[in-house]
Amino acid sequence: MKIPFNTPHFCGTESKYIAEAFENKQFSGDGIFTEKVSVELENIFNAKRVLLTHSCTAALEMCAILLNISPGEEVIMPSFTFVSTANAFVLRGGCPVFVDIDPLTQNIDIEAIEHAISSKTKAIVVVHYAGISCDMERLMMLANTYNIPVIEDAAQAIYSKYNHQPLGSFGDLATVSFHETKNISCGEGGALIINNNKFIERAEIIREKGTNRSAFYRGDVDKYTWVDIGSSFLPGEVSAAFLFAQLQQGCEITNRRMEKWQTYHKYFSCLDPSLVGEAMFVPRYSEHNAHMYYLLCPDLARRSHFISHMRSHGVGCVFHYVPLHSSPAGRKYGLCAGSLSNTKRAGNCLVRLPMGPGVDVVTVLHAVNHYLRL
Ligand SMILES: Cc1ncc(COP(=O)(O)O)c(C=O)c1O
């Protein structure tokens, strides 16, 4: 493929910091680099505490434990999301209640959340799709009215903002991903962002296999032992060193992605949407991080045609989520609130274009021009 859908970005300083991690002679987690990265993330997310994890999936699983999700309890979330958003709660016996998305942003429909609330509702999980913010003011007002905790799945949303406030800083808890496909990466990685003080102490325990080892290392207790349920959710120092290098260039990476995003947007927002697809929509309240450029094709057949045309020109374009409510596990473990027509449309029509700080947008658009001449 001349232009793959995703090309991992290297800053050039990763190996220098990994060599430092070797010199520190600590490869297990919670060493010097984990500490440096956590402080950096606390600043970015304006968070009370950030705990580095080995994936966003792991951070979501920690959220489900922290909220004591028990069998039969319901968690409202979009169906148009990655499996981990739902799976983390199903692992605790919880029931995902899938609601529809807004057709303009592909983010959870706030009105649909209100219709789905029941006496069994234990949490609301929102996803900031493509790094574009949900309407957080409306969402938090609704959650506060019903006194339901909010989790932001900000897997794609590092550096994004809602009315100048960082995404990931609104919910009681939030999660972020540093998977290879994300703006800032260490291959596999993630973090739990804690905005509500009451979760900090228990989150440390859950992340350390259910032990109070973190408190022991701080000198708060004189021995450590098994005190709660938990698992091994922390990454090693080599991953943290890699991530530190990327975070040091976070603003530069975002700016470079934004230039690519703008070039795509100028092109597609001037084009008749029936030719390839509808351009992305960014609400006024959202400052996004150029995580993704997508189009909404008129239908499934035309999306498939577009993807295979681009492939034949060496350009990797991909569709995104198969809606969870229509997946085998989603049907088994979840419930549907309404007909989810906007979700079905996104599942059938959304196509993602290659994106990254170094992507050759001119060549991508050349292949699109060719498609238009067919
Ligand atoms: C919305 C969302 N949530 C969670 C995840 C899981 O992230 P990770 O691969 O870091 O576990 C992803 C990954 O793409 C995602 O897009």
The ligand as a MOL file (V3000), in Angstrom:
LIG
                    3D

  0  0  0     0  0            999 V3000
M  V30 BEGIN CTAB
M  V30 COUNTS 16 16 0 0 0
M  V30 BEGIN ATOM
M  V30 1 C -13.5600 4.5900 21.7150 0
M  V30 2 C -12.5010 3.5870 22.0860 0
M  V30 3 N -12.4850 3.0760 23.3220 0
M  V30 4 C -11.5540 2.1930 23.7180 0
M  V30 5 C -10.5580 1.7660 22.8490 0
M  V30 6 C -9.5480 0.7560 23.3230 0
M  V30 7 O -8.2560 1.3020 23.3820 0
M  V30 8 P -6.9770 0.3500 23.6440 0
M  V30 9 O -6.6210 -0.2680 22.3480 0
M  V30 10 O -5.9170 1.2940 24.1470 0
M  V30 11 O -7.3640 -0.6470 24.6640 0
M  V30 12 C -10.5330 2.2740 21.5470 0
M  V30 13 C -9.5010 1.8250 20.6010 0
M  V30 14 O -9.4540 2.1250 19.4520 0
M  V30 15 C -11.5210 3.2110 21.1520 0
M  V30 16 O -11.5650 3.7300 19.9080 0
M  V30 END ATOM
M  V30 BEGIN BOND
M  V30 1 1 1 2
M  V30 2 1 2 3
M  V30 3 2 2 15
M  V30 4 2 3 4
M  V30 5 1 4 5
M  V30 6 1 5 6
M  V30 7 2 5 12
M  V30 8 1 6 7
M  V30 9 1 7 8
M  V30 10 2 8 9
M  V30 11 1 8 10
M  V30 12 1 8 11
M  V30 13 1 12 13
M  V30 14 1 12 15
M  V30 15 2 13 14
M  V30 16 1 15 16
M  V30 END BOND
M  V30 END CTAB
M  END
